[in-house]
Amino acid sequence: MKKFIAVVLALTFVLALAGCNNEPVNETTAPVETTAPVETTAPVETTAPVETTAPAVEVMTYAEFDAAALDTAVVVETYVQAIESWYDGCVQIYAQSEDGGYYIYDLKCAEEDAAKFVPGTKIRVSGFKAEWSGEVEIIDATYEILEGTYTAPVTDVTAVAGTDALADYMNQLVSFKGATVVASKDANGNEAAFLYKWDGSGSQGSDLYFNVSIGGTTYTFTVNVYMVGTGVDSDVYKAVENLKIGDVIDIEGFLYWYNNAQTHVTSVTVAAN
């Protein structure tokens, strides 16, 4: 019996040792790699740049144009009265409506359109109000030829010569009565009734300049050789070439401004000597 018990104990011991040598299997699973969710950004909506244009300007009366600040957009409807010859893609226009006059500087146009700018032609002009040496003008302009015609009458401004009121007639067709030719100084310092070019350094074919006294005020007048109708072969050009100091004359022309009134003359008549 003791032997049997010993055998059983021995077997139990052997089994126990076998159990100790069997290490438990630890099944480990590699951790699942989680990827942070990709942040997706909604596509940026790009908007094409908004094209801005100058606000539309309504057609102005002359009073509204006169009151407008310099460098502001202006639109006027007016009538061609005279032009300077087309040159380098541009013309200069002397224009007038019933209520006022305009000088349109360097208006870009085709030569065939320049030929349409005959006196009386109605045009709509869109540009900017500007001033140069006192001359109020419209620059950087575009135009449209319209139906209609108007020829401005000549306004006698003799009574306001020598006053600030003369500027109210700027760019209009005006006349001065009883003006007296006074001496100019030519390039050699000699007295002359007129000059070829402003300083006397020109020759026949240059603009003509001459001085007159009106009501005690002396003004310089000009025959613009580029103006249609007042070139070297015109009656007015020849009339000024025949002036003498002391002649009393009646003058018509467009009241241009260069630091003072400097009319671009279209007609000269000797009234008396």
PAKE-925673 format. One record per residue (C-alpha): residue number from 1; residue in three letters; x, y, z. Coordinates in steps of 0.05 Angstrom, whole numbers. Each point is the difference from the previous one (the first is absolute). Layout:
PAKE-925673
<site n="NUM" res="ALA" x="X" y="Y" z="Z"/>
...
//
This chain:
PAKE-925673
<site n="1" res="MET" x="0" y="0" z="0"/>
<site n="2" res="LYS" x="56" y="48" z="18"/>
<site n="3" res="LYS" x="33" y="-19" z="-66"/>
<site n="4" res="PHE" x="-63" y="17" z="-38"/>
<site n="5" res="ILE" x="-6" y="67" z="34"/>
<site n="6" res="ALA" x="72" y="15" z="-15"/>
<site n="7" res="VAL" x="-10" y="-16" z="-73"/>
<site n="8" res="VAL" x="-61" y="46" z="-3"/>
<site n="9" res="LEU" x="38" y="56" z="34"/>
<site n="10" res="ALA" x="58" y="-9" z="-48"/>
<site n="11" res="LEU" x="-46" y="5" z="-60"/>
<site n="12" res="THR" x="-34" y="61" z="29"/>
<site n="13" res="PHE" x="67" y="33" z="9"/>
<site n="14" res="VAL" x="21" y="-15" z="-72"/>
<site n="15" res="LEU" x="-65" y="28" z="-26"/>
<site n="16" res="ALA" x="8" y="62" z="42"/>
<site n="17" res="LEU" x="69" y="11" z="-29"/>
<site n="18" res="ALA" x="-26" y="-9" z="-71"/>
<site n="19" res="GLY" x="-54" y="51" z="14"/>
<site n="20" res="CYS" x="51" y="50" z="25"/>
<site n="21" res="ASN" x="41" y="-6" z="-64"/>
<site n="22" res="ASN" x="-60" y="16" z="-44"/>
<site n="23" res="GLU" x="2" y="77" z="-2"/>
<site n="24" res="PRO" x="-67" y="31" z="-16"/>
<site n="25" res="VAL" x="-4" y="27" z="-71"/>
<site n="26" res="ASN" x="-13" y="73" z="0"/>
<site n="27" res="GLU" x="-34" y="16" z="-66"/>
<site n="28" res="THR" x="14" y="73" z="-12"/>
<site n="29" res="THR" x="-31" y="36" z="-59"/>
<site n="30" res="ALA" x="39" y="57" z="-30"/>
<site n="31" res="PRO" x="-36" y="63" z="16"/>
<site n="32" res="VAL" x="-41" y="25" z="-58"/>
<site n="33" res="GLU" x="32" y="62" z="-28"/>
<site n="34" res="THR" x="-51" y="53" z="-6"/>
<site n="35" res="THR" x="12" y="56" z="-48"/>
<site n="36" res="ALA" x="-26" y="68" z="19"/>
<site n="37" res="PRO" x="-56" y="19" z="-47"/>
<site n="38" res="VAL" x="25" y="42" z="-58"/>
<site n="39" res="GLU" x="-26" y="69" z="7"/>
<site n="40" res="THR" x="-29" y="20" z="-66"/>
<site n="41" res="THR" x="-10" y="74" z="-14"/>
<site n="42" res="ALA" x="-56" y="21" z="-45"/>
<site n="43" res="PRO" x="28" y="31" z="-64"/>
<site n="44" res="VAL" x="8" y="75" z="5"/>
<site n="45" res="GLU" x="-50" y="33" z="-45"/>
<site n="46" res="THR" x="36" y="53" z="-41"/>
<site n="47" res="THR" x="-41" y="56" z="-27"/>
<site n="48" res="ALA" x="22" y="36" z="-62"/>
<site n="49" res="PRO" x="18" y="72" z="16"/>
<site n="50" res="VAL" x="-59" y="46" z="-8"/>
<site n="51" res="GLU" x="11" y="49" z="-55"/>
<site n="52" res="THR" x="-17" y="69" z="24"/>
<site n="53" res="THR" x="-18" y="56" z="-47"/>
<site n="54" res="ALA" x="-8" y="73" z="12"/>
<site n="55" res="PRO" x="-72" y="15" z="19"/>
<site n="56" res="ALA" x="-42" y="25" z="-57"/>
<site n="57" res="VAL" x="-4" y="75" z="-4"/>
<site n="58" res="GLU" x="-62" y="33" z="-27"/>
<site n="59" res="VAL" x="4" y="53" z="-54"/>
<site n="60" res="MET" x="16" y="67" z="33"/>
<site n="61" res="THR" x="-24" y="69" z="-14"/>
<site n="62" res="TYR" x="55" y="52" z="-8"/>
<site n="63" res="ALA" x="-15" y="26" z="70"/>
<site n="64" res="GLU" x="11" y="-70" z="28"/>
<site n="65" res="PHE" x="64" y="-8" z="-39"/>
<site n="66" res="ASP" x="24" y="68" z="24"/>
<site n="67" res="ALA" x="-15" y="-19" z="72"/>
<site n="68" res="ALA" x="34" y="-69" z="-5"/>
<site n="69" res="ALA" x="67" y="-8" z="35"/>
<site n="70" res="LEU" x="63" y="-8" z="-41"/>
<site n="71" res="ASP" x="21" y="-72" z="-17"/>
<site n="72" res="THR" x="-72" y="-26" z="6"/>
<site n="73" res="ALA" x="-37" y="-38" z="-55"/>
<site n="74" res="VAL" x="-45" y="43" z="-43"/>
<site n="75" res="VAL" x="-48" y="-13" z="-57"/>
<site n="76" res="VAL" x="-27" y="56" z="-44"/>
<site n="77" res="GLU" x="-39" y="5" z="-64"/>
<site n="78" res="THR" x="23" y="58" z="-42"/>
<site n="79" res="TYR" x="12" y="23" z="-71"/>
<site n="80" res="VAL" x="65" y="6" z="-39"/>
<site n="81" res="GLN" x="15" y="72" z="-20"/>
<site n="82" res="ALA" x="72" y="-8" z="-25"/>
<site n="83" res="ILE" x="57" y="-49" z="3"/>
<site n="84" res="GLU" x="75" y="-2" z="-7"/>
<site n="85" res="SER" x="23" y="-45" z="-56"/>
<site n="86" res="TRP" x="4" y="-75" z="15"/>
<site n="87" res="TYR" x="70" y="-18" z="20"/>
<site n="88" res="ASP" x="31" y="-62" z="31"/>
<site n="89" res="GLY" x="-68" y="-32" z="12"/>
<site n="90" res="CYS" x="-30" y="60" z="35"/>
<site n="91" res="VAL" x="-39" y="64" z="-10"/>
<site n="92" res="GLN" x="-12" y="61" z="45"/>
<site n="93" res="ILE" x="-73" y="22" z="-1"/>
<site n="94" res="TYR" x="-31" y="67" z="16"/>
<site n="95" res="ALA" x="-72" y="-17" z="18"/>
<site n="96" res="GLN" x="-59" y="39" z="25"/>
<site n="97" res="SER" x="-71" y="-11" z="23"/>
<site n="98" res="GLU" x="-53" y="52" z="13"/>
<site n="99" res="ASP" x="24" y="6" z="72"/>
<site n="100" res="GLY" x="76" y="-2" z="-5"/>
<site n="101" res="GLY" x="64" y="-18" z="-37"/>
<site n="102" res="TYR" x="49" y="-58" z="6"/>
<site n="103" res="TYR" x="71" y="-14" z="-23"/>
<site n="104" res="ILE" x="11" y="-74" z="-13"/>
<site n="105" res="TYR" x="74" y="-16" z="2"/>
<site n="106" res="ASP" x="34" y="-55" z="-39"/>
<site n="107" res="LEU" x="-64" y="-38" z="-17"/>
<site n="108" res="LYS" x="22" y="-67" z="-30"/>
<site n="109" res="CYS" x="-36" y="-17" z="-64"/>
<site n="110" res="ALA" x="10" y="-29" z="-69"/>
<site n="111" res="GLU" x="16" y="49" z="-55"/>
<site n="112" res="GLU" x="-65" y="-17" z="-35"/>
<site n="113" res="ASP" x="-39" y="20" z="63"/>
<site n="114" res="ALA" x="39" y="64" z="6"/>
<site n="115" res="ALA" x="-27" y="18" z="-68"/>
<site n="116" res="LYS" x="-71" y="-6" z="30"/>
<site n="117" res="PHE" x="13" y="53" z="53"/>
<site n="118" res="VAL" x="-26" y="56" z="-43"/>
<site n="119" res="PRO" x="-28" y="63" z="34"/>
<site n="120" res="GLY" x="-68" y="-15" z="30"/>
<site n="121" res="THR" x="11" y="-75" z="11"/>
<site n="122" res="LYS" x="-31" y="-25" z="65"/>
<site n="123" res="ILE" x="44" y="-45" z="43"/>
<site n="124" res="ARG" x="-2" y="-33" z="67"/>
<site n="125" res="VAL" x="67" y="4" z="36"/>
<site n="126" res="SER" x="20" y="-41" z="61"/>
<site n="127" res="GLY" x="65" y="17" z="33"/>
<site n="128" res="PHE" x="31" y="37" z="59"/>
<site n="129" res="LYS" x="-1" y="73" z="17"/>
<site n="130" res="ALA" x="70" y="30" z="2"/>
<site n="131" res="GLU" x="35" y="67" z="1"/>
<site n="132" res="TRP" x="65" y="22" z="-32"/>
<site n="133" res="SER" x="28" y="70" z="11"/>
<site n="134" res="GLY" x="-71" y="24" z="14"/>
<site n="135" res="GLU" x="-32" y="-34" z="-60"/>
<site n="136" res="VAL" x="-57" y="-46" z="22"/>
<site n="137" res="GLU" x="-5" y="-60" z="-46"/>
<site n="138" res="ILE" x="-24" y="-71" z="-8"/>
<site n="139" res="ILE" x="55" y="-52" z="-6"/>
<site n="140" res="ASP" x="6" y="-76" z="-9"/>
<site n="141" res="ALA" x="-66" y="2" z="-35"/>
<site n="142" res="THR" x="-42" y="-46" z="-43"/>
<site n="143" res="TYR" x="-55" y="23" z="-46"/>
<site n="144" res="GLU" x="-64" y="-18" z="-36"/>
<site n="145" res="ILE" x="-27" y="38" z="-59"/>
<site n="146" res="LEU" x="-74" y="15" z="9"/>
<site n="147" res="GLU" x="-58" y="27" z="-41"/>
<site n="148" res="GLY" x="-9" y="75" z="4"/>
<site n="149" res="THR" x="35" y="64" z="-19"/>
<site n="150" res="TYR" x="13" y="68" z="31"/>
<site n="151" res="THR" x="43" y="59" z="-21"/>
<site n="152" res="ALA" x="17" y="48" z="57"/>
<site n="153" res="PRO" x="-9" y="74" z="-9"/>
<site n="154" res="VAL" x="57" y="48" z="12"/>
<site n="155" res="THR" x="-5" y="32" z="69"/>
<site n="156" res="ASP" x="28" y="71" z="9"/>
<site n="157" res="VAL" x="41" y="0" z="64"/>
<site n="158" res="THR" x="33" y="68" z="-8"/>
<site n="159" res="ALA" x="-37" y="27" z="61"/>
<site n="160" res="VAL" x="30" y="-52" z="47"/>
<site n="161" res="ALA" x="72" y="4" z="-26"/>
<site n="162" res="GLY" x="46" y="13" z="58"/>
<site n="163" res="THR" x="-48" y="-32" z="51"/>
<site n="164" res="ASP" x="-5" y="-68" z="31"/>
<site n="165" res="ALA" x="-66" y="-9" z="-36"/>
<site n="166" res="LEU" x="37" y="-11" z="-65"/>
<site n="167" res="ALA" x="18" y="-71" z="22"/>
<site n="168" res="ASP" x="-74" y="-18" z="1"/>
<site n="169" res="TYR" x="4" y="-1" z="-76"/>
<site n="170" res="MET" x="60" y="-46" z="-4"/>
<site n="171" res="ASN" x="1" y="-43" z="-63"/>
<site n="172" res="GLN" x="-59" y="36" z="-31"/>
<site n="173" res="LEU" x="0" y="36" z="-67"/>
<site n="174" res="VAL" x="7" y="74" z="20"/>
<site n="175" res="SER" x="15" y="68" z="-28"/>
<site n="176" res="PHE" x="37" y="62" z="23"/>
<site n="177" res="LYS" x="-16" y="67" z="-31"/>
<site n="178" res="GLY" x="47" y="59" z="-7"/>
<site n="179" res="ALA" x="64" y="-34" z="23"/>
<site n="180" res="THR" x="64" y="39" z="-12"/>
<site n="181" res="VAL" x="62" y="-36" z="-26"/>
<site n="182" res="VAL" x="59" y="13" z="46"/>
<site n="183" res="ALA" x="73" y="-16" z="-11"/>
<site n="184" res="SER" x="31" y="-69" z="12"/>
<site n="185" res="LYS" x="75" y="-12" z="5"/>
<site n="186" res="ASP" x="30" y="-45" z="-53"/>
<site n="187" res="ALA" x="59" y="-47" z="10"/>
<site n="188" res="ASN" x="48" y="59" z="-12"/>
<site n="189" res="GLY" x="-35" y="45" z="49"/>
<site n="190" res="ASN" x="-33" y="42" z="-53"/>
<site n="191" res="GLU" x="-72" y="23" z="3"/>
<site n="192" res="ALA" x="-48" y="-37" z="-46"/>
<site n="193" res="ALA" x="-75" y="-2" z="-11"/>
<site n="194" res="PHE" x="2" y="-76" z="1"/>
<site n="195" res="LEU" x="48" y="-58" z="10"/>
<site n="196" res="TYR" x="12" y="-65" z="-35"/>
<site n="197" res="LYS" x="-1" y="-48" z="60"/>
<site n="198" res="TRP" x="-9" y="25" z="71"/>
<site n="199" res="ASP" x="71" y="27" z="5"/>
<site n="200" res="GLY" x="9" y="24" z="-71"/>
<site n="201" res="SER" x="48" y="-56" z="-17"/>
<site n="202" res="GLY" x="-45" y="-31" z="-53"/>
<site n="203" res="SER" x="-16" y="15" z="-72"/>
<site n="204" res="GLN" x="-59" y="0" z="-46"/>
<site n="205" res="GLY" x="-39" y="-64" z="13"/>
<site n="206" res="SER" x="10" y="6" z="76"/>
<site n="207" res="ASP" x="-56" y="21" z="46"/>
<site n="208" res="LEU" x="-10" y="75" z="3"/>
<site n="209" res="TYR" x="-1" y="39" z="65"/>
<site n="210" res="PHE" x="-20" y="73" z="9"/>
<site n="211" res="ASN" x="-18" y="45" z="58"/>
<site n="212" res="VAL" x="-61" y="45" z="7"/>
<site n="213" res="SER" x="-25" y="48" z="52"/>
<site n="214" res="ILE" x="-74" y="-6" z="18"/>
<site n="215" res="GLY" x="-27" y="47" z="53"/>
<site n="216" res="GLY" x="69" y="12" z="28"/>
<site n="217" res="THR" x="18" y="-74" z="5"/>
<site n="218" res="THR" x="51" y="-31" z="-47"/>
<site n="219" res="TYR" x="-14" y="-70" z="-27"/>
<site n="220" res="THR" x="39" y="-46" z="-46"/>
<site n="221" res="PHE" x="-39" y="-29" z="-58"/>
<site n="222" res="THR" x="20" y="-59" z="-43"/>
<site n="223" res="VAL" x="-13" y="-25" z="-70"/>
<site n="224" res="ASN" x="6" y="-76" z="9"/>
<site n="225" res="VAL" x="28" y="-25" z="-66"/>
<site n="226" res="TYR" x="-25" y="-71" z="15"/>
<site n="227" res="MET" x="-72" y="20" z="9"/>
<site n="228" res="VAL" x="-42" y="-18" z="-61"/>
<site n="229" res="GLY" x="-14" y="65" z="-36"/>
<site n="230" res="THR" x="55" y="43" z="30"/>
<site n="231" res="GLY" x="61" y="-28" z="-36"/>
<site n="232" res="VAL" x="54" y="40" z="-36"/>
<site n="233" res="ASP" x="-44" y="11" z="-61"/>
<site n="234" res="SER" x="-61" y="22" z="38"/>
<site n="235" res="ASP" x="-29" y="71" z="1"/>
<site n="236" res="VAL" x="12" y="8" z="75"/>
<site n="237" res="TYR" x="74" y="-21" z="-6"/>
<site n="238" res="LYS" x="11" y="51" z="-55"/>
<site n="239" res="ALA" x="-38" y="54" z="37"/>
<site n="240" res="VAL" x="44" y="-7" z="61"/>
<site n="241" res="GLU" x="63" y="2" z="-43"/>
<site n="242" res="ASN" x="-24" y="68" z="-25"/>
<site n="243" res="LEU" x="-13" y="30" z="68"/>
<site n="244" res="LYS" x="35" y="64" z="23"/>
<site n="245" res="ILE" x="12" y="25" z="70"/>
<site n="246" res="GLY" x="-58" y="46" z="17"/>
<site n="247" res="ASP" x="-51" y="-34" z="-44"/>
<site n="248" res="VAL" x="-69" y="-4" z="31"/>
<site n="249" res="ILE" x="-31" y="-67" z="-15"/>
<site n="250" res="ASP" x="-60" y="-45" z="14"/>
<site n="251" res="ILE" x="18" y="-71" z="17"/>
<site n="252" res="GLU" x="-37" y="-66" z="2"/>
<site n="253" res="GLY" x="24" y="-66" z="26"/>
<site n="254" res="PHE" x="-3" y="-55" z="52"/>
<site n="255" res="LEU" x="16" y="24" z="70"/>
<site n="256" res="TYR" x="58" y="-46" z="16"/>
<site n="257" res="TRP" x="39" y="11" z="64"/>
<site n="258" res="TYR" x="74" y="-1" z="15"/>
<site n="259" res="ASN" x="13" y="33" z="67"/>
<site n="260" res="ASN" x="-48" y="53" z="-26"/>
<site n="261" res="ALA" x="-48" y="7" z="-57"/>
<site n="262" res="GLN" x="35" y="-18" z="-65"/>
<site n="263" res="THR" x="-52" y="-3" z="-54"/>
<site n="264" res="HIS" x="11" y="-47" z="-59"/>
<site n="265" res="VAL" x="-20" y="49" z="-55"/>
<site n="266" res="THR" x="-45" y="-17" z="-58"/>
<site n="267" res="SER" x="-12" y="70" z="-28"/>
<site n="268" res="VAL" x="33" y="69" z="3"/>
<site n="269" res="THR" x="-30" y="62" z="-31"/>
<site n="270" res="VAL" x="36" y="67" z="1"/>
<site n="271" res="ALA" x="-50" y="51" z="25"/>
<site n="272" res="ALA" x="42" y="63" z="-3"/>
<site n="273" res="ASN" x="72" y="25" z="2"/>
//
